[in-house]
Amino acid sequence: MRRGAVLLLVAAACSAQDFTQRGFVESATFLYPRAARNDDGHAVSTILLRYEAFYKLSSHWHFAAGIDARTDTHRQVERALGLSWWDRGLQQPALEVRRASVAYSQGKLNFEVGKQFIRWGKADILNPTDRFAPRDYMNVTEPDFLGVTAARLTYGGQSNSLDVAFTPRLTPSRIPLINQRWIVLPEGVPVVDLGSAYPGGTQYGARFNHIGNSAEYSLSFFDGYNHLPLIDASAEPSLPPRTGILRFYPRIRTYGADLAVPTRWLTFKSEAAFFTSPNVRADEYVLYVMQLERQAGEWFFVGGYAGEVVTDHRAAFDFDPERGLARAFLGRAGYNIDANSSVAVKVVVRENGRASWTRLEYSHLFGQHWRATAGFNWLRGQPNDFLGQYYRNSYFSIVLRYSF
């Protein structure tokens, strides 16, 4: 073989080492024993294809890209095949750019621009400081994070780091459709969806993180918009009378802090943020969480309390699962049966005992690529409680995933 051909093969091999890819195809079915007031369907099935690719051009330049393709049986997914970038549709897009970014790193400096995921929270059961992390709440108990289009600069080493992020426009969380069971509407009141009023301003934030010998803590600041909406309800001039529902996203400013203290037996974590707003219809409040976690052999345990202190109550209607989990005790536990099987349980109990959410899950890996997960979600409580309003939505789930 000629030397030139050998060099080409070596270059191709090196290039292949700099390219990695991963993905999965997932089929999920949710079975609801009870019909909801505005949705008498008992079964919802979804199919999701997720593909991600990563390329290292040099020691300084890195590229990442990912795409989601999905469909379902319940019209939660759009039937049009347009490619979504900003995630502002009421339905889930059939085709969506999940991630597309380029990153440059040099020493202690890292800069990334494009669609990416920004997570700031340290706690496991609730993250008040995660203001750049919208979610897809089409199923409130099965949220998935959405990427945001941002420029992000991180500078620092192992002990101290500064993280600064800027987004040109809001990426909102996706909330349930008004004609389906995860939105609970007033009984006997016809409702028409007027869509969403999106703000046009920019968002920015900064976070300082310190890792010491005995503790880790951070301080954060955010100025932008709440990715969870307030609801404007108004009477529509029609016969019969109807109520119009319009989502809007108030400008907010948050001041956050978190702390993690590992000990020999337990790790203590705490996270809190103060939310203030110039909008006269947006509440001002403190959202916080305190938790303990422990890993013992094949067991793991996480337990804590999420609380809220409202300093100025202004909002009449909103959709906010983060605040919906406040004023409650939360816990998770899991056990690895063997290398291929595991069980887990998650429990949320309102502090007054009037609402709860329990999730049981069993997962089994078949070979290197297939995983099956069976679960049961049980919700109970008073209709005026965020968790209790979903008392008709308890369900069984079966998820089959092929990873590649």
Residue pairs with C-beta under 8 A, 6 or more apart in sequence:
18 55
18 56
18 57
19 53
19 54
19 55
19 56
20 53
20 54
20 55
21 51
21 52
21 53
21 54
22 51
22 52
22 403
22 404
23 49
23 50
23 51
23 52
23 403
23 404
24 48
24 49
24 50
24 401
24 402
24 403
24 404
25 47
25 48
25 49
25 401
25 402
26 46
26 47
26 48
26 49
26 50
26 399
26 400
26 401
26 402
27 45
27 46
27 47
27 399
27 400
27 401
28 45
28 46
28 47
28 48
28 397
28 398
28 399
28 400
29 43
29 44
29 45
29 46
29 397
29 398
29 399
30 43
30 44
30 45
30 139
30 395
30 396
30 397
31 42
31 43
31 395
31 396
31 397
31 398
32 41
32 42
32 43
32 44
32 181
32 392
32 393
32 394
32 395
33 42
33 394
33 395
33 396
34 392
34 393
34 394
35 41
35 42
35 392
36 180
36 181
36 184
36 392
36 393
37 184
37 185
37 187
37 392
38 178
38 179
38 180
38 181
38 183
38 184
38 185
39 179
39 180
39 181
41 74
41 180
41 181
43 73
44 72
44 73
44 74
44 76
45 72
45 73
45 74
46 70
46 71
46 72
46 73
46 76
46 77
47 70
47 71
47 72
48 68
48 69
48 70
49 68
49 69
49 70
50 66
50 67
50 68
50 98
51 66
51 67
52 64
52 65
52 66
52 98
52 99
53 64
53 65
53 66
54 62
54 63
54 64
54 65
55 62
55 63
55 64
56 62
56 63
57 63
59 105
60 104
60 105
60 106
61 102
61 103
61 104
62 102
62 103
62 104
62 105
63 101
63 102
63 103
64 99
64 100
64 101
64 102
64 103
64 116
65 97
65 99
65 100
65 101
66 97
66 98
66 99
66 100
67 95
67 96
67 97
67 98
68 93
68 95
68 96
68 98
69 94
69 95
69 96
70 77
70 92
70 93
70 94
70 96
71 77
71 94
72 92
74 180
75 91
75 177
76 91
76 92
76 138
76 177
76 180
77 91
77 92
77 93
77 94
78 89
78 91
78 92
78 93
78 94
79 94
80 94
81 94
81 95
82 93
82 94
82 95
83 93
83 95
83 96
83 97
84 93
84 95
84 96
84 97
85 96
85 97
85 115
85 149
86 149
86 169
86 171
87 93
87 96
87 134
87 146
87 147
87 171
87 172
87 174
88 171
88 172
88 196
88 198
89 174
90 174
90 177
90 193
90 195
90 196
91 177
92 136
92 138
92 174
97 115
97 147
98 115
98 147
99 114
99 115
99 116
99 117
99 147
100 114
100 115
101 112
101 113
101 114
101 115
101 116
102 112
102 113
102 114
103 110
103 111
103 112
103 113
104 110
104 111
104 112
105 111
108 155
108 156
108 157
109 153
109 154
109 155
110 153
110 154
110 155
111 151
111 152
111 153
111 154
112 151
112 152
113 150
113 151
113 152
114 149
114 150
115 147
115 148
115 149
115 150
116 147
116 148
116 150
116 152
117 133
117 145
117 147
117 148
118 132
118 133
118 148
118 150
118 152
118 165
119 127
119 130
119 132
119 133
119 145
120 127
120 129
120 130
120 131
120 132
120 133
120 163
120 207
120 218
120 220
120 256
121 127
121 128
121 129
121 130
121 133
121 258
121 271
122 216
122 218
122 258
122 259
122 260
122 269
122 271
123 258
123 269
123 270
123 271
123 289
123 291
123 304
124 269
124 291
124 293
124 302
124 332
125 289
125 291
125 302
125 304
125 306
125 325
125 330
125 331
125 332
126 271
126 287
126 289
126 306
126 322
126 325
126 326
126 330
127 133
127 271
127 289
128 254
128 256
128 271
128 272
128 273
128 287
128 288
128 289
128 322
129 207
129 218
129 220
129 222
129 254
129 256
129 257
129 258
129 271
129 272
129 273
131 205
131 222
131 224
131 227
131 254
131 256
131 273
132 148
132 150
132 165
132 167
132 203
132 205
132 222
133 145
133 146
133 148
133 227
134 145
134 146
134 148
134 171
134 172
134 173
134 174
134 227
135 143
135 144
135 145
135 146
135 173
135 174
136 143
136 144
136 145
136 146
136 173
136 174
137 143
137 173
137 174
137 175
137 176
137 182
137 319
137 321
138 174
138 175
138 176
138 177
138 182
139 176
139 182
140 176
140 182
140 321
140 390
141 357
141 359
141 377
141 379
142 397
143 321
146 171
146 173
146 174
147 171
148 167
148 171
149 167
149 168
149 169
149 171
150 165
150 166
150 167
151 165
151 166
151 167
152 163
152 164
152 165
152 166
153 163
153 164
153 165
154 161
154 162
154 163
154 164
155 161
155 162
156 162
156 209
158 211
159 210
159 211
159 212
160 208
160 209
160 210
160 211
161 208
161 209
162 206
162 207
162 208
162 209
163 206
163 207
163 208
163 209
164 204
164 205
164 206
164 207
165 204
165 205
165 206
166 202
166 203
166 204
167 202
167 203
167 204
167 224
168 202
169 198
169 200
169 201
169 202
169 203
170 198
170 199
170 203
170 224
170 225
170 227
170 249
171 227
172 196
172 198
172 227
172 228
172 229
172 247
172 249
173 227
173 228
173 229
175 183
175 228
175 229
175 247
175 319
176 182
176 183
177 183
177 193
178 185
178 191
178 193
178 245
181 390
181 392
181 393
182 390
182 393
184 383
184 389
184 390
185 191
189 243
190 240
190 241
190 242
190 243
191 242
191 243
191 244
191 245
192 236
192 242
192 243
192 244
192 245
193 245
194 244
194 245
194 246
195 246
195 247
196 229
196 246
196 247
196 248
196 249
197 232
197 246
197 247
197 248
197 249
198 249
199 225
199 248
199 249
199 251
201 224
201 225
201 251
202 224
203 222
203 223
203 224
203 225
204 222
204 223
204 224
205 220
205 221
205 222
205 223
205 224
206 220
206 221
207 218
207 219
207 220
207 221
207 256
208 218
208 219
208 220
209 216
209 217
209 218
210 216
210 217
210 218
214 261
215 259
215 260
215 261
215 262
216 259
216 260
216 261
217 257
217 258
217 259
217 260
218 256
218 257
218 258
219 256
219 257
220 254
220 255
220 256
220 257
220 258
220 273
221 253
221 254
221 255
221 256
222 252
222 253
222 254
222 256
223 253
224 251
224 252
225 249
225 250
225 251
225 252
226 249
226 250
226 251
226 252
226 275
226 277
226 282
227 249
228 249
228 318
228 319
228 320
228 321
228 322
229 247
229 248
229 249
229 318
229 319
230 247
230 248
230 249
230 250
230 281
230 282
230 315
230 317
230 318
231 245
231 246
231 247
231 316
231 317
231 318
231 319
232 245
232 246
232 247
232 248
232 317
233 243
233 244
233 245
233 246
233 316
233 317
234 243
234 244
234 246
235 241
235 242
235 243
235 244
236 242
236 243
236 244
247 319
250 277
250 279
250 281
250 282
251 277
251 278
251 279
252 275
252 276
252 277
252 279
252 282
253 275
253 276
253 277
254 273
254 274
254 275
254 276
255 273
255 274
256 271
256 272
256 273
256 274
257 271
257 272
257 273
258 269
258 270
258 271
258 272
259 268
259 269
259 270
259 271
260 267
260 268
260 269
261 267
261 268
261 269
265 294
266 292
266 293
266 294
267 292
267 293
267 294
268 290
268 291
268 292
269 289
269 290
269 291
269 292
269 293
269 304
270 288
270 289
270 290
270 291
271 288
271 289
272 286
272 287
272 288
272 289
273 286
273 287
273 288
274 284
274 285
274 286
275 283
275 284
275 285
275 286
275 287
276 284
277 283
277 284
279 314
280 314
281 314
281 315
281 316
282 314
282 315
283 310
283 312
283 313
283 314
283 315
283 318
284 310
284 311
284 312
284 314
285 308
285 309
285 310
285 311
285 312
285 323
286 308
286 309
286 311
287 306
287 307
287 308
287 322
287 323
287 326
288 306
288 307
288 308
288 309
289 304
289 305
289 306
289 307
289 330
290 304
290 305
290 307
291 302
291 303
291 304
291 305
291 330
292 301
292 302
292 303
292 304
293 300
293 301
293 302
293 303
294 300
294 301
298 335
298 336
298 337
299 333
299 334
299 335
300 332
300 333
300 334
301 331
301 332
301 333
302 331
302 332
302 333
303 329
303 330
303 331
303 332
304 329
304 330
304 331
305 328
305 329
305 330
305 351
306 325
306 326
306 327
306 328
306 330
307 326
307 327
308 323
308 326
308 327
321 386
323 386
324 386
324 387
325 348
325 386
327 350
327 351
327 352
328 348
328 349
328 350
328 351
328 387
329 347
329 348
329 349
329 351
330 346
330 347
330 348
331 346
331 347
331 348
332 344
332 345
332 346
332 347
333 344
333 345
334 342
334 343
334 344
334 345
335 342
335 343
335 344
336 342
337 343
339 365
340 364
340 365
340 366
341 362
341 363
341 364
341 365
342 362
342 363
343 360
343 361
343 362
343 363
344 359
344 360
344 361
344 363
345 358
345 359
345 360
345 361
346 357
346 358
346 359
346 361
347 356
347 357
347 358
347 359
348 356
348 357
348 358
348 387
349 355
349 356
350 356
350 381
350 385
350 387
350 388
354 381
354 382
354 385
354 388
355 379
355 380
355 381
355 382
355 385
355 386
355 387
355 388
356 378
356 379
356 380
356 381
356 387
357 377
357 378
357 379
357 387
358 377
358 378
359 375
359 376
359 377
359 378
360 375
360 376
361 373
361 374
361 375
361 376
362 373
362 374
362 375
363 371
363 372
363 373
363 374
364 371
364 372
364 373
365 371
366 372
369 402
369 403
369 404
370 400
370 401
370 402
371 400
371 401
371 403
372 398
372 399
372 400
372 401
373 397
373 398
373 399
373 400
373 401
374 396
374 397
374 398
374 399
375 396
375 397
375 398
375 399
376 394
376 395
376 396
376 397
377 393
377 394
377 395
377 397
378 394
379 387
379 388
379 390
379 391
379 393
379 394
380 388
380 391
380 394
381 387
381 388
381 389
381 391
382 388
383 389
383 391
